[in-house]
């Protein structure tokens, strides 16, 4: 979710990791993430995030994190992102060939009662997790990255 946003006058093209493919960058701004770290919630603001609606997933550049002063530590299938003062702000787990941030989405109070009465469908998880495939969602469940108690698949 962008908290500030500026559309670009002319979309930019950037190269994808897939050979020969590219994507459009149509805007930029600041965005907020709520991450899960050691059982707690952290608010992380990513400045100058690029809006690329044609990409399937949201991506964070490790090199940009480093340029902005963050510290990133990889250890096997896990990684940790820390601020300059060594505060842990992101916990990351490898899923397939990518690393996924443990996200804690804030739930508006108006929807809490409805969520307690009705199971969340797979379609809802699919959209909330940025169109992540079924295999990846199952892997996230296995690694306890999402809470699925009482949810309908």
Secondary structure by P-SEA (a helix, b strand, c coil): cccbbbbbcbbbbbbcccccccccccbbbbbbbbcccccbbbbbbbccccccccccbbbbbaaaaaaabbbbbbcccbbbbbcccccccbbbbbcccccccbbbbbbcccaaaaaaaccccaaaaaaaaccccaaaaaaaaaacccccccccc
